[in-house]
């Protein structure tokens, strides 16, 4: 691999990891702002989103320059997967911003009991995202596969909280606004877990050359194919 190409490929990976760090920070910050009822912290989440947006553009610019150099088959896959991961991280930043907006509305009223479960839901999604990115860095499709089934736990928690909040709205009309805002926060966290799943699926594709999107759990759990040959 020519040295300038390898150097720029390393820069691409570095920017992607920086982007992931900001995405993780933005989610954690938004949830902490809700628990602490801290509007200033919630506003800072929006600043993180601006950084994430800028990094996505930089990742795409580097990726396009690398593709113009007609890389080998694995490097093409690596570059395109990096762009897809960047897009998912940008969406995570958007969801964190959505959470922060709702947090600032909720801070004006008494907190609902269901809000105490939001940090658990957020921790599940953030841990999935961290593990998916770790699998990307360490070329570990087995670890990436292990991330995917964990999305079900987030879905279950989201459905339960949604059910509780729906019941609460019917019992107490004064809680409707708070319940709706908390539902949006839970839905955003559920989507963050979905984006982590997307990243994990891309990692499997990158290192195994197998597209496991839209497969059921039994097919995903099937024995992985031999790792795709690569030099990156």
GURONU-118854 format. One record per residue: residue number from 1; x, y, z of N, C-alpha, C, O in turn. Coordinates in Angstrom, 2 decimals. Layout:
N
NUM, X, Y, Z, X, Y, Z, X, Y, Z, X, Y, Z
...
This chain:
232
1, 0.85, -1.20, 0.00, 0.00, 0.00, 0.00, 0.88, 1.25, 0.00, 1.75, 1.36, 0.86
2, 0.71, 2.20, -0.92, 1.50, 3.41, -0.95, 1.38, 4.15, 0.39, 0.30, 4.19, 0.98
3, 2.48, 4.73, 0.85, 2.49, 5.36, 2.18, 1.48, 6.50, 2.32, 0.79, 6.55, 3.34
4, 1.35, 7.41, 1.34, 0.34, 8.48, 1.48, -1.07, 7.92, 1.64, -1.87, 8.45, 2.41
5, -1.38, 6.85, 0.91, -2.70, 6.24, 1.01, -2.91, 5.66, 2.41, -3.96, 5.85, 3.02
6, -1.90, 4.95, 2.91, -2.00, 4.34, 4.24, -2.15, 5.41, 5.32, -2.89, 5.23, 6.28
7, -1.43, 6.51, 5.16, -1.51, 7.60, 6.13, -2.90, 8.20, 6.16, -3.46, 8.45, 7.23
8, -3.46, 8.44, 4.98, -4.79, 9.04, 4.92, -5.86, 8.06, 5.41, -6.87, 8.48, 5.99
9, -5.64, 6.79, 5.18, -6.57, 5.77, 5.69, -6.56, 5.78, 7.23, -7.60, 5.64, 7.87
10, -5.36, 5.95, 7.80, -5.25, 6.03, 9.26, -5.95, 7.28, 9.79, -6.56, 7.24, 10.86
11, -5.86, 8.37, 9.06, -6.53, 9.60, 9.47, -8.05, 9.40, 9.43, -8.77, 9.88, 10.31
12, -8.52, 8.70, 8.41, -9.94, 8.40, 8.30, -10.42, 7.64, 9.53, -11.44, 7.98, 10.13
13, -9.69, 6.61, 9.91, -10.07, 5.81, 11.07, -10.03, 6.66, 12.35, -10.92, 6.55, 13.20
14, -9.01, 7.50, 12.47, -8.88, 8.34, 13.66, -10.07, 9.30, 13.80, -10.62, 9.46, 14.88
15, -10.44, 9.93, 12.69, -11.57, 10.87, 12.72, -12.87, 10.15, 13.07, -13.74, 10.70, 13.75
16, -12.99, 8.94, 12.59, -14.19, 8.15, 12.89, -14.28, 7.86, 14.39, -15.36, 7.91, 14.97
17, -13.14, 7.55, 14.99, -13.13, 7.25, 16.43, -13.36, 8.51, 17.26, -14.01, 8.46, 18.30
18, -12.83, 9.63, 16.80, -13.10, 10.90, 17.48, -14.60, 11.20, 17.41, -15.21, 11.63, 18.39
19, -15.16, 10.98, 16.25, -16.60, 11.18, 16.05, -17.40, 10.29, 17.00, -18.38, 10.74, 17.59
20, -16.99, 9.05, 17.14, -17.67, 8.11, 18.05, -17.60, 8.61, 19.49, -18.57, 8.49, 20.24
21, -16.46, 9.15, 19.87, -16.31, 9.68, 21.22, -17.27, 10.83, 21.50, -17.88, 10.90, 22.56
22, -17.41, 11.71, 20.52, -18.35, 12.83, 20.68, -19.80, 12.34, 20.71, -20.62, 12.87, 21.46
23, -20.11, 11.32, 19.91, -21.47, 10.77, 19.90, -21.81, 10.17, 21.26, -22.90, 10.39, 21.79
24, -20.88, 9.42, 21.82, -21.09, 8.83, 23.14, -21.26, 9.91, 24.20, -22.15, 9.83, 25.04
25, -20.39, 10.93, 24.14, -20.47, 12.03, 25.10, -21.82, 12.75, 25.02, -22.41, 13.10, 26.04
26, -22.29, 12.97, 23.80, -23.54, 13.71, 23.62, -24.72, 12.96, 24.23, -25.59, 13.58, 24.84
27, -24.76, 11.64, 24.07, -25.85, 10.85, 24.65, -25.78, 10.89, 26.18, -26.78, 11.15, 26.85
28, -24.60, 10.62, 26.71, -24.44, 10.62, 28.17, -24.76, 11.98, 28.77, -25.38, 12.07, 29.83
29, -24.35, 13.02, 28.08, -24.57, 14.38, 28.56, -26.06, 14.72, 28.58, -26.56, 15.32, 29.53
30, -26.77, 14.32, 27.52, -28.20, 14.61, 27.44, -28.96, 13.90, 28.56, -29.87, 14.48, 29.16
31, -28.59, 12.65, 28.85, -29.27, 11.89, 29.90, -28.93, 12.45, 31.29, -29.80, 12.54, 32.15
32, -27.67, 12.81, 31.49, -27.29, 13.43, 32.77, -28.05, 14.74, 32.98, -28.47, 15.05, 34.09
33, -28.22, 15.50, 31.90, -28.96, 16.76, 31.99, -30.38, 16.52, 32.45, -30.95, 17.33, 33.19
34, -30.97, 15.42, 32.01, -32.34, 15.11, 32.41, -32.40, 14.77, 33.90, -33.27, 15.27, 34.62
35, -31.49, 13.92, 34.35, -31.49, 13.50, 35.75, -31.17, 14.67, 36.68, -31.76, 14.81, 37.75
36, -30.22, 15.50, 36.25, -29.82, 16.64, 37.09, -30.70, 17.86, 36.88, -30.60, 18.85, 37.61
37, -31.57, 17.79, 35.85, -32.43, 18.91, 35.50, -31.58, 20.16, 35.23, -31.80, 21.23, 35.79
38, -30.61, 19.95, 34.37, -29.58, 20.97, 34.08, -29.72, 21.43, 32.62, -29.25, 20.76, 31.71
39, -30.36, 22.56, 32.41, -30.59, 23.05, 31.05, -29.30, 23.45, 30.35, -29.18, 23.29, 29.13
40, -28.33, 23.97, 31.11, -27.05, 24.36, 30.49, -26.34, 23.14, 29.92, -25.77, 23.20, 28.83
41, -26.38, 22.05, 30.64, -25.77, 20.81, 30.15, -26.51, 20.32, 28.91, -25.88, 19.84, 27.96
42, -27.82, 20.44, 28.91, -28.60, 20.02, 27.75, -28.22, 20.86, 26.52, -28.13, 20.32, 25.42
43, -28.01, 22.15, 26.71, -27.62, 23.01, 25.58, -26.25, 22.62, 25.03, -26.02, 22.73, 23.82
44, -25.35, 22.19, 25.90, -24.01, 21.80, 25.43, -24.06, 20.56, 24.54, -23.17, 20.34, 23.72
45, -25.10, 19.77, 24.70, -25.27, 18.60, 23.83, -25.40, 19.03, 22.38, -24.91, 18.36, 21.48
46, -26.06, 20.15, 22.15, -26.21, 20.66, 20.79, -24.86, 21.04, 20.20, -24.63, 20.88, 19.00
47, -23.95, 21.55, 21.04, -22.62, 21.90, 20.57, -21.86, 20.65, 20.12, -21.14, 20.67, 19.13
48, -22.04, 19.56, 20.87, -21.42, 18.29, 20.48, -21.93, 17.85, 19.11, -21.17, 17.32, 18.29
49, -23.22, 18.07, 18.87, -23.80, 17.67, 17.59, -23.17, 18.44, 16.44, -22.97, 17.88, 15.36
50, -22.85, 19.70, 16.65, -22.19, 20.50, 15.60, -20.82, 19.91, 15.27, -20.43, 19.84, 14.10
51, -20.10, 19.48, 16.29, -18.78, 18.86, 16.07, -18.93, 17.56, 15.29, -18.16, 17.28, 14.37
52, -19.93, 16.76, 15.66, -20.18, 15.49, 14.97, -20.51, 15.72, 13.51, -20.01, 15.01, 12.63
53, -21.34, 16.72, 13.24, -21.71, 17.04, 11.85, -20.47, 17.41, 11.03, -20.32, 16.97, 9.89
54, -19.60, 18.22, 11.62, -18.37, 18.63, 10.92, -17.48, 17.43, 10.64, -16.92, 17.32, 9.55
55, -17.35, 16.55, 11.61, -16.51, 15.37, 11.44, -17.06, 14.44, 10.37, -16.30, 13.82, 9.63
56, -18.39, 14.34, 10.28, -18.97, 13.49, 9.23, -18.58, 14.00, 7.85, -18.23, 13.22, 6.96
57, -18.62, 15.30, 7.67, -18.23, 15.89, 6.38, -16.76, 15.60, 6.09, -16.39, 15.28, 4.96
58, -15.92, 15.71, 7.12, -14.49, 15.45, 6.94, -14.23, 13.98, 6.60, -13.40, 13.68, 5.74
59, -14.94, 13.09, 7.27, -14.80, 11.66, 6.97, -15.19, 11.38, 5.52, -14.49, 10.67, 4.81
60, -16.31, 11.95, 5.09, -16.76, 11.73, 3.71, -15.77, 12.29, 2.70, -15.52, 11.67, 1.67
61, -15.19, 13.46, 2.99, -14.22, 14.07, 2.07, -12.98, 13.18, 1.93, -12.50, 12.95, 0.82
62, -12.47, 12.68, 3.05, -11.30, 11.81, 3.02, -11.63, 10.52, 2.27, -10.85, 10.05, 1.45
63, -12.80, 9.96, 2.57, -13.21, 8.70, 1.94, -13.30, 8.85, 0.42, -12.86, 7.97, -0.32
64, -13.86, 9.94, -0.04, -13.99, 10.15, -1.49, -12.63, 10.31, -2.15, -12.40, 9.83, -3.26
65, -11.72, 11.00, -1.47, -10.36, 11.15, -2.01, -9.68, 9.78, -2.12, -8.98, 9.50, -3.09
66, -9.88, 8.95, -1.11, -9.26, 7.63, -1.12, -9.84, 6.75, -2.23, -9.11, 6.01, -2.89
67, -11.14, 6.84, -2.44, -11.78, 6.04, -3.48, -11.30, 6.45, -4.87, -11.27, 5.62, -5.78
68, -10.94, 7.71, -5.04, -10.44, 8.17, -6.33, -9.10, 7.54, -6.70, -8.69, 7.56, -7.86
69, -8.41, 6.97, -5.71, -7.10, 6.37, -5.95, -7.20, 4.89, -6.34, -6.19, 4.19, -6.42
70, -8.40, 4.44, -6.59, -8.66, 3.06, -7.03, -8.01, 2.02, -6.11, -7.13, 1.27, -6.54
71, -8.45, 1.99, -4.86, -7.88, 1.03, -3.90, -8.30, -0.40, -4.21, -9.13, -0.63, -5.09
72, -7.69, -1.35, -3.48, -8.05, -2.76, -3.68, -9.43, -3.04, -3.10, -10.04, -2.18, -2.47
73, -9.92, -4.26, -3.31, -11.30, -4.60, -2.96, -11.59, -4.42, -1.48, -12.62, -3.87, -1.11
74, -10.66, -4.89, -0.61, -10.92, -4.75, 0.82, -10.91, -3.29, 1.24, -11.76, -2.88, 2.03
75, -9.97, -2.51, 0.72, -9.91, -1.10, 1.11, -11.16, -0.34, 0.64, -11.62, 0.57, 1.32
76, -11.70, -0.72, -0.51, -12.96, -0.11, -0.95, -14.06, -0.40, 0.06, -14.83, 0.48, 0.43
77, -14.12, -1.65, 0.52, -15.12, -2.03, 1.50, -14.90, -1.27, 2.81, -15.85, -0.80, 3.43
78, -13.64, -1.16, 3.22, -13.31, -0.45, 4.46, -13.77, 1.01, 4.38, -14.38, 1.53, 5.31
79, -13.48, 1.65, 3.27, -13.80, 3.07, 3.10, -15.31, 3.29, 3.09, -15.82, 4.21, 3.73
80, -16.02, 2.45, 2.35, -17.48, 2.62, 2.27, -18.15, 2.30, 3.60, -19.13, 2.95, 3.98
81, -17.64, 1.32, 4.32, -18.17, 1.01, 5.64, -17.91, 2.17, 6.60, -18.77, 2.51, 7.42
82, -16.73, 2.76, 6.50, -16.41, 3.92, 7.35, -17.41, 5.04, 7.13, -17.83, 5.69, 8.09
83, -17.80, 5.28, 5.88, -18.79, 6.31, 5.59, -20.14, 5.96, 6.19, -20.84, 6.84, 6.71
84, -20.52, 4.69, 6.14, -21.80, 4.28, 6.71, -21.78, 4.40, 8.23, -22.77, 4.81, 8.84
85, -20.65, 4.04, 8.84, -20.54, 4.17, 10.29, -20.64, 5.65, 10.68, -21.31, 5.99, 11.65
86, -19.97, 6.51, 9.92, -20.03, 7.95, 10.20, -21.46, 8.46, 10.13, -21.88, 9.28, 10.95
87, -22.21, 7.98, 9.16, -23.61, 8.39, 9.03, -24.43, 7.95, 10.24, -25.27, 8.71, 10.73
88, -24.19, 6.73, 10.72, -24.90, 6.26, 11.91, -24.52, 7.07, 13.15, -25.37, 7.34, 13.99
89, -23.25, 7.44, 13.26, -22.82, 8.25, 14.39, -23.43, 9.64, 14.35, -23.77, 10.22, 15.38
90, -23.58, 10.17, 13.13, -24.22, 11.48, 12.98, -25.67, 11.41, 13.43, -26.19, 12.34, 14.04
91, -26.34, 10.29, 13.13, -27.73, 10.11, 13.55, -27.81, 9.98, 15.08, -28.77, 10.47, 15.69
92, -26.82, 9.34, 15.68, -26.78, 9.26, 17.14, -26.71, 10.67, 17.74, -27.41, 10.98, 18.71
93, -25.87, 11.52, 17.14, -25.79, 12.90, 17.60, -27.11, 13.63, 17.47, -27.48, 14.42, 18.34
94, -27.82, 13.37, 16.38, -29.15, 13.98, 16.19, -30.12, 13.54, 17.28, -30.89, 14.34, 17.80
95, -30.08, 12.24, 17.60, -30.99, 11.73, 18.63, -30.65, 12.33, 20.00, -31.55, 12.63, 20.79
96, -29.37, 12.51, 20.27, -28.97, 13.14, 21.54, -29.48, 14.58, 21.61, -29.88, 15.04, 22.68
97, -29.46, 15.27, 20.48, -29.99, 16.63, 20.44, -31.49, 16.64, 20.68, -32.01, 17.50, 21.39
98, -32.19, 15.67, 20.09, -33.63, 15.54, 20.33, -33.90, 15.34, 21.82, -34.80, 15.96, 22.38
99, -33.12, 14.47, 22.46, -33.27, 14.23, 23.89, -33.06, 15.52, 24.67, -33.83, 15.85, 25.57
100, -32.01, 16.27, 24.31, -31.70, 17.49, 25.06, -32.82, 18.52, 24.96, -33.10, 19.23, 25.92
101, -33.46, 18.60, 23.80, -34.59, 19.53, 23.65, -35.74, 19.15, 24.58, -36.33, 20.01, 25.24
102, -36.04, 17.88, 24.63, -37.13, 17.41, 25.49, -36.77, 17.57, 26.96, -37.64, 17.83, 27.79
103, -35.50, 17.40, 27.28, -35.03, 17.57, 28.66, -35.30, 18.98, 29.16, -35.72, 19.16, 30.30
104, -35.07, 19.97, 28.31, -35.29, 21.36, 28.72, -36.76, 21.67, 28.95, -37.10, 22.54, 29.75
105, -37.63, 20.96, 28.25, -39.07, 21.11, 28.50, -39.45, 20.41, 29.81, -40.18, 20.96, 30.63
106, -38.93, 19.20, 30.00, -39.27, 18.42, 31.19, -38.75, 19.06, 32.48, -39.34, 18.88, 33.54
107, -37.68, 19.81, 32.39, -37.09, 20.40, 33.60, -38.00, 21.44, 34.24, -37.78, 21.85, 35.37
108, -39.04, 21.87, 33.51, -39.96, 22.89, 34.04, -41.07, 22.28, 34.90, -41.82, 23.01, 35.54
109, -41.16, 20.94, 34.93, -42.24, 20.28, 35.67, -41.67, 19.17, 36.55, -40.53, 18.74, 36.34
110, -42.46, 18.70, 37.53, -41.99, 17.59, 38.38, -41.65, 16.35, 37.54, -42.31, 16.06, 36.54
111, -40.62, 15.65, 37.97, -40.16, 14.49, 37.20, -41.05, 13.27, 37.45, -41.50, 13.03, 38.57
112, -41.29, 12.52, 36.40, -42.07, 11.29, 36.51, -41.19, 10.14, 37.00, -39.99, 10.14, 36.76
113, -41.77, 9.15, 37.69, -40.98, 8.01, 38.17, -40.27, 7.27, 37.04, -39.16, 6.77, 37.23
114, -40.90, 7.19, 35.87, -40.30, 6.45, 34.74, -38.98, 7.06, 34.27, -38.18, 6.38, 33.63
115, -38.75, 8.33, 34.59, -37.51, 8.98, 34.17, -36.28, 8.32, 34.78, -35.19, 8.40, 34.22
116, -36.46, 7.68, 35.94, -35.31, 7.06, 36.60, -34.79, 5.85, 35.83, -33.67, 5.39, 36.09
117, -35.58, 5.32, 34.90, -35.15, 4.16, 34.12, -34.44, 4.55, 32.83, -33.85, 3.70, 32.15
118, -34.50, 5.83, 32.50, -33.87, 6.29, 31.26, -32.35, 6.05, 31.26, -31.82, 5.60, 30.24
119, -31.63, 6.33, 32.36, -30.19, 6.06, 32.34, -29.83, 4.60, 32.04, -28.83, 4.33, 31.38
120, -30.64, 3.67, 32.52, -30.39, 2.25, 32.23, -30.52, 1.99, 30.74, -29.68, 1.30, 30.14
121, -31.56, 2.53, 30.15, -31.79, 2.37, 28.72, -30.65, 3.00, 27.91, -30.17, 2.44, 26.93
122, -30.22, 4.19, 28.35, -29.13, 4.88, 27.66, -27.83, 4.09, 27.77, -27.07, 3.98, 26.81
123, -27.57, 3.54, 28.95, -26.33, 2.78, 29.16, -26.27, 1.56, 28.25, -25.21, 1.22, 27.73
124, -27.41, 0.89, 28.06, -27.46, -0.27, 27.16, -27.08, 0.13, 25.74, -26.27, -0.54, 25.10
125, -27.66, 1.22, 25.25, -27.39, 1.66, 23.88, -25.96, 2.14, 23.69, -25.33, 1.82, 22.69
126, -25.46, 2.91, 24.66, -24.09, 3.43, 24.56, -23.07, 2.29, 24.61, -22.08, 2.31, 23.89
127, -23.33, 1.31, 25.46, -22.41, 0.17, 25.55, -22.41, -0.63, 24.25, -21.36, -1.11, 23.81
128, -23.58, -0.78, 23.63, -23.66, -1.44, 22.32, -22.81, -0.69, 21.29, -22.08, -1.29, 20.51
129, -22.93, 0.64, 21.31, -22.18, 1.46, 20.35, -20.68, 1.33, 20.58, -19.91, 1.20, 19.63
130, -20.27, 1.37, 21.85, -18.85, 1.24, 22.17, -18.30, -0.11, 21.71, -17.21, -0.19, 21.14
131, -19.06, -1.17, 21.96, -18.61, -2.51, 21.60, -18.55, -2.69, 20.07, -17.65, -3.35, 19.55
132, -19.51, -2.10, 19.37, -19.50, -2.18, 17.91, -18.29, -1.48, 17.33, -17.66, -1.98, 16.40
133, -17.94, -0.31, 17.89, -16.76, 0.43, 17.42, -15.48, -0.29, 17.82, -14.50, -0.28, 17.08
134, -15.48, -0.91, 19.00, -14.32, -1.68, 19.43, -14.09, -2.86, 18.48, -12.95, -3.20, 18.15
135, -15.18, -3.49, 18.05, -15.08, -4.59, 17.08, -14.52, -4.09, 15.75, -13.76, -4.80, 15.09
136, -14.89, -2.89, 15.37, -14.36, -2.28, 14.14, -12.85, -2.06, 14.25, -12.10, -2.41, 13.33
137, -12.42, -1.49, 15.35, -11.00, -1.17, 15.54, -10.16, -2.43, 15.63, -9.07, -2.49, 15.06
138, -10.65, -3.44, 16.34, -9.87, -4.65, 16.59, -10.17, -5.78, 15.60, -9.76, -6.93, 15.80
139, -10.89, -5.44, 14.52, -11.18, -6.42, 13.46, -11.81, -7.70, 14.02, -11.37, -8.82, 13.75
140, -12.85, -7.50, 14.81, -13.46, -8.60, 15.56, -14.93, -8.76, 15.19, -15.80, -8.26, 15.90
141, -15.23, -9.45, 14.09, -16.64, -9.62, 13.70, -17.44, -10.46, 14.69, -18.66, -10.32, 14.76
142, -16.77, -11.33, 15.44, -17.49, -12.13, 16.44, -18.07, -11.22, 17.52, -19.22, -11.38, 17.94
143, -17.27, -10.25, 17.97, -17.77, -9.29, 18.95, -18.88, -8.45, 18.35, -19.86, -8.13, 19.03
144, -18.74, -8.09, 17.09, -19.79, -7.31, 16.42, -21.10, -8.09, 16.40, -22.16, -7.53, 16.65
145, -21.02, -9.37, 16.10, -22.23, -10.21, 16.09, -22.89, -10.24, 17.47, -24.12, -10.29, 17.57
146, -22.09, -10.22, 18.52, -22.64, -10.31, 19.88, -23.40, -9.04, 20.27, -24.22, -9.07, 21.19
147, -23.14, -7.95, 19.57, -23.84, -6.70, 19.87, -25.30, -6.77, 19.42, -26.19, -6.25, 20.10
148, -25.53, -7.39, 18.29, -26.83, -7.32, 17.61, -28.00, -7.84, 18.46, -29.03, -7.17, 18.51
149, -27.89, -9.00, 19.12, -29.04, -9.49, 19.92, -29.39, -8.59, 21.10, -30.51, -8.64, 21.60
150, -28.44, -7.76, 21.54, -28.68, -6.91, 22.71, -29.68, -5.80, 22.43, -30.21, -5.18, 23.35
151, -29.92, -5.55, 21.16, -30.92, -4.54, 20.79, -32.30, -4.91, 21.33, -33.12, -4.03, 21.61
152, -32.57, -6.20, 21.46, -33.88, -6.66, 21.92, -34.19, -6.16, 23.33, -35.33, -5.82, 23.63
153, -33.18, -6.10, 24.21, -33.39, -5.64, 25.58, -33.81, -4.17, 25.60, -34.65, -3.78, 26.41
154, -33.24, -3.38, 24.72, -33.60, -1.96, 24.63, -35.04, -1.83, 24.11, -35.81, -1.00, 24.60
155, -35.39, -2.65, 23.13, -36.75, -2.62, 22.58, -37.78, -2.98, 23.66, -38.83, -2.35, 23.75
156, -37.47, -3.99, 24.45, -38.39, -4.42, 25.51, -38.59, -3.30, 26.53, -39.71, -3.02, 26.95
157, -37.49, -2.67, 26.93, -37.58, -1.59, 27.91, -38.36, -0.40, 27.35, -39.16, 0.22, 28.06
158, -38.14, -0.10, 26.08, -38.86, 1.01, 25.45, -40.37, 0.72, 25.41, -41.18, 1.59, 25.71
159, -40.73, -0.51, 25.05, -42.15, -0.87, 24.98, -42.81, -0.82, 26.36, -43.94, -0.36, 26.50
160, -42.07, -1.30, 27.37, -42.64, -1.28, 28.72, -42.87, 0.15, 29.20, -43.94, 0.46, 29.73
161, -41.88, 1.01, 29.03, -42.04, 2.40, 29.46, -43.13, 3.10, 28.67, -43.89, 3.90, 29.22
162, -43.21, 2.80, 27.37, -44.25, 3.38, 26.54, -45.63, 2.97, 27.07, -46.54, 3.80, 27.15
163, -45.77, 1.69, 27.44, -47.04, 1.21, 27.99, -47.39, 1.88, 29.30, -48.53, 2.28, 29.52
164, -46.39, 2.02, 30.19, -46.62, 2.66, 31.47, -47.03, 4.12, 31.30, -47.93, 4.61, 31.98
165, -46.35, 4.81, 30.39, -46.63, 6.23, 30.17, -48.00, 6.43, 29.52, -48.71, 7.40, 29.82
166, -48.37, 5.52, 28.63, -49.70, 5.59, 28.00, -50.79, 5.43, 29.06, -51.79, 6.14, 29.06
167, -50.58, 4.47, 29.96, -51.55, 4.24, 31.04, -51.64, 5.45, 31.97, -52.73, 5.83, 32.41
168, -50.48, 6.04, 32.25, -50.45, 7.21, 33.14, -51.20, 8.39, 32.53, -51.89, 9.12, 33.25
169, -51.07, 8.58, 31.23, -51.77, 9.68, 30.57, -53.29, 9.52, 30.67, -54.02, 10.49, 30.84
170, -53.75, 8.28, 30.56, -55.20, 8.05, 30.64, -55.73, 8.24, 32.06, -56.90, 8.55, 32.26
171, -54.85, 8.04, 33.04, -55.27, 8.17, 34.44, -55.14, 9.60, 34.96, -55.92, 10.04, 35.81
172, -54.16, 10.32, 34.43, -53.88, 11.65, 34.95, -53.57, 12.60, 33.80, -52.46, 12.60, 33.27
173, -54.55, 13.38, 33.41, -54.38, 14.26, 32.24, -53.28, 15.29, 32.43, -52.69, 15.76, 31.46
174, -52.99, 15.66, 33.67, -51.95, 16.66, 33.94, -50.55, 16.17, 33.58, -49.61, 16.95, 33.47
175, -50.43, 14.84, 33.39, -49.11, 14.26, 33.09, -48.87, 14.10, 31.59, -47.78, 13.69, 31.19
176, -49.85, 14.42, 30.77, -49.75, 14.12, 29.33, -48.51, 14.72, 28.70, -47.78, 14.04, 27.98
177, -48.27, 16.00, 28.95, -47.12, 16.66, 28.32, -45.80, 15.99, 28.73, -44.94, 15.75, 27.89
178, -45.67, 15.70, 30.02, -44.45, 15.05, 30.50, -44.30, 13.64, 29.92, -43.21, 13.23, 29.53
179, -45.40, 12.92, 29.86, -45.36, 11.55, 29.32, -44.95, 11.55, 27.85, -44.14, 10.72, 27.43
180, -45.50, 12.47, 27.08, -45.17, 12.53, 25.65, -43.69, 12.86, 25.45, -43.04, 12.28, 24.58
181, -43.17, 13.80, 26.22, -41.76, 14.15, 26.09, -40.85, 13.00, 26.50, -39.81, 12.76, 25.88
182, -41.26, 12.29, 27.55, -40.45, 11.15, 27.99, -40.52, 10.01, 26.97, -39.54, 9.29, 26.79
183, -41.66, 9.84, 26.32, -41.78, 8.84, 25.26, -40.81, 9.15, 24.11, -40.19, 8.24, 23.56
184, -40.70, 10.42, 23.75, -39.77, 10.81, 22.68, -38.34, 10.49, 23.08, -37.55, 10.01, 22.26
185, -37.99, 10.76, 24.34, -36.64, 10.45, 24.81, -36.37, 8.96, 24.73, -35.31, 8.54, 24.27
186, -37.33, 8.15, 25.17, -37.16, 6.69, 25.11, -37.03, 6.21, 23.67, -36.23, 5.32, 23.37
187, -37.83, 6.79, 22.78, -37.75, 6.40, 21.37, -36.40, 6.76, 20.78, -35.85, 6.00, 19.98
188, -35.86, 7.92, 21.16, -34.53, 8.31, 20.67, -33.46, 7.33, 21.16, -32.55, 6.98, 20.41
189, -33.57, 6.89, 22.40, -32.61, 5.91, 22.93, -32.75, 4.57, 22.22, -31.76, 3.89, 21.97
190, -33.98, 4.20, 21.89, -34.20, 2.96, 21.14, -33.55, 3.07, 19.76, -32.98, 2.10, 19.26
191, -33.64, 4.25, 19.14, -33.02, 4.45, 17.83, -31.50, 4.44, 17.92, -30.82, 3.99, 16.99
192, -30.96, 4.95, 19.02, -29.50, 4.91, 19.20, -29.02, 3.46, 19.23, -27.99, 3.14, 18.64
193, -29.76, 2.60, 19.92, -29.42, 1.17, 19.93, -29.51, 0.59, 18.52, -28.71, -0.26, 18.15
194, -30.49, 1.05, 17.74, -30.61, 0.60, 16.35, -29.38, 1.01, 15.54, -28.88, 0.23, 14.73
195, -28.90, 2.22, 15.76, -27.70, 2.68, 15.04, -26.47, 1.88, 15.45, -25.60, 1.59, 14.63
196, -26.39, 1.52, 16.73, -25.29, 0.66, 17.19, -25.36, -0.70, 16.49, -24.34, -1.26, 16.10
197, -26.57, -1.22, 16.34, -26.77, -2.48, 15.62, -26.32, -2.34, 14.17, -25.67, -3.23, 13.62
198, -26.67, -1.22, 13.54, -26.25, -0.98, 12.16, -24.73, -1.00, 12.04, -24.18, -1.59, 11.11
199, -24.05, -0.35, 12.99, -22.58, -0.32, 12.97, -22.04, -1.74, 13.09, -21.12, -2.12, 12.37
200, -22.60, -2.52, 14.01, -22.15, -3.90, 14.20, -22.33, -4.72, 12.93, -21.46, -5.50, 12.56
201, -23.44, -4.54, 12.25, -23.69, -5.26, 10.99, -22.68, -4.86, 9.93, -22.23, -5.71, 9.14
202, -22.31, -3.59, 9.89, -21.32, -3.14, 8.93, -19.94, -3.73, 9.23, -19.17, -4.04, 8.31
203, -19.63, -3.89, 10.51, -18.35, -4.49, 10.90, -18.28, -5.94, 10.44, -17.25, -6.39, 9.94
204, -19.38, -6.66, 10.60, -19.42, -8.05, 10.12, -19.21, -8.08, 8.61, -18.45, -8.91, 8.10
205, -19.87, -7.20, 7.90, -19.71, -7.14, 6.44, -18.27, -6.82, 6.07, -17.72, -7.42, 5.14
206, -17.66, -5.89, 6.79, -16.29, -5.49, 6.48, -15.31, -6.65, 6.62, -14.49, -6.89, 5.73
207, -15.39, -7.36, 7.73, -14.37, -8.37, 8.01, -14.74, -9.80, 7.59, -13.86, -10.66, 7.52
208, -16.01, -10.04, 7.32, -16.39, -11.37, 6.83, -16.84, -11.34, 5.38, -16.91, -12.39, 4.73
209, -17.14, -10.15, 4.88, -17.66, -10.05, 3.51, -19.07, -10.58, 3.39, -19.51, -10.94, 2.30
210, -19.80, -10.64, 4.52, -21.16, -11.18, 4.53, -22.14, -10.11, 5.00, -21.94, -9.51, 6.06
211, -23.17, -9.86, 4.23, -24.19, -8.88, 4.57, -25.27, -9.56, 5.42, -26.02, -10.39, 4.92
212, -25.33, -9.20, 6.71, -26.29, -9.86, 7.61, -27.48, -8.95, 7.95, -28.28, -9.27, 8.82
213, -27.58, -7.83, 7.26, -28.74, -6.97, 7.48, -30.02, -7.72, 7.10, -30.06, -8.48, 6.13
214, -31.06, -7.50, 7.87, -32.40, -8.04, 7.61, -32.50, -9.56, 7.81, -33.52, -10.16, 7.47
215, -31.44, -10.18, 8.35, -31.53, -11.60, 8.66, -32.15, -11.79, 10.04, -32.07, -10.90, 10.89
216, -32.78, -12.96, 10.26, -33.32, -13.20, 11.59, -32.20, -13.66, 12.52, -31.08, -13.91, 12.08
217, -32.52, -13.75, 13.82, -31.49, -14.01, 14.82, -30.79, -15.35, 14.61, -29.59, -15.46, 14.86
218, -31.51, -16.36, 14.15, -30.88, -17.67, 13.95, -29.87, -17.62, 12.81, -28.83, -18.29, 12.86
219, -30.17, -16.83, 11.78, -29.23, -16.71, 10.66, -28.00, -15.90, 11.06, -26.89, -16.20, 10.63
220, -28.21, -14.87, 11.89, -27.09, -14.06, 12.34, -26.17, -14.87, 13.24, -24.95, -14.70, 13.20
221, -26.77, -15.75, 14.04, -25.97, -16.56, 14.97, -25.24, -17.70, 14.28, -24.42, -18.38, 14.90
222, -25.54, -17.92, 13.02, -24.88, -19.01, 12.29, -23.38, -18.80, 12.26, -22.89, -17.68, 12.40
223, -22.67, -19.89, 12.07, -21.20, -19.82, 12.04, -20.75, -18.80, 11.01, -21.21, -18.83, 9.87
224, -19.86, -17.89, 11.41, -19.37, -16.87, 10.48, -18.53, -17.50, 9.38, -17.93, -18.56, 9.54
225, -18.50, -16.81, 8.25, -17.64, -17.25, 7.16, -16.20, -16.91, 7.50, -15.94, -16.16, 8.45
226, -15.27, -17.43, 6.74, -13.86, -17.12, 6.95, -13.66, -15.62, 6.75, -14.24, -15.03, 5.85
227, -12.81, -15.00, 7.61, -12.59, -13.57, 7.48, -12.11, -13.20, 6.08, -11.30, -13.91, 5.48
228, -12.60, -12.08, 5.58, -12.16, -11.60, 4.26, -10.71, -11.21, 4.31, -10.25, -10.63, 5.30
229, -9.99, -11.52, 3.27, -8.57, -11.17, 3.24, -8.42, -9.67, 3.15, -9.18, -9.01, 2.43
230, -7.45, -9.12, 3.86, -7.23, -7.67, 3.83, -5.83, -7.35, 4.34, -5.14, -8.19, 4.93
231, -5.44, -6.11, 4.09, -4.13, -5.65, 4.52, -4.21, -4.39, 5.36, -3.19, -3.92, 5.87
232, -5.42, -3.84, 5.51, -5.54, -2.58, 6.23, -5.19, -2.75, 7.70, -5.23, -1.78, 8.46
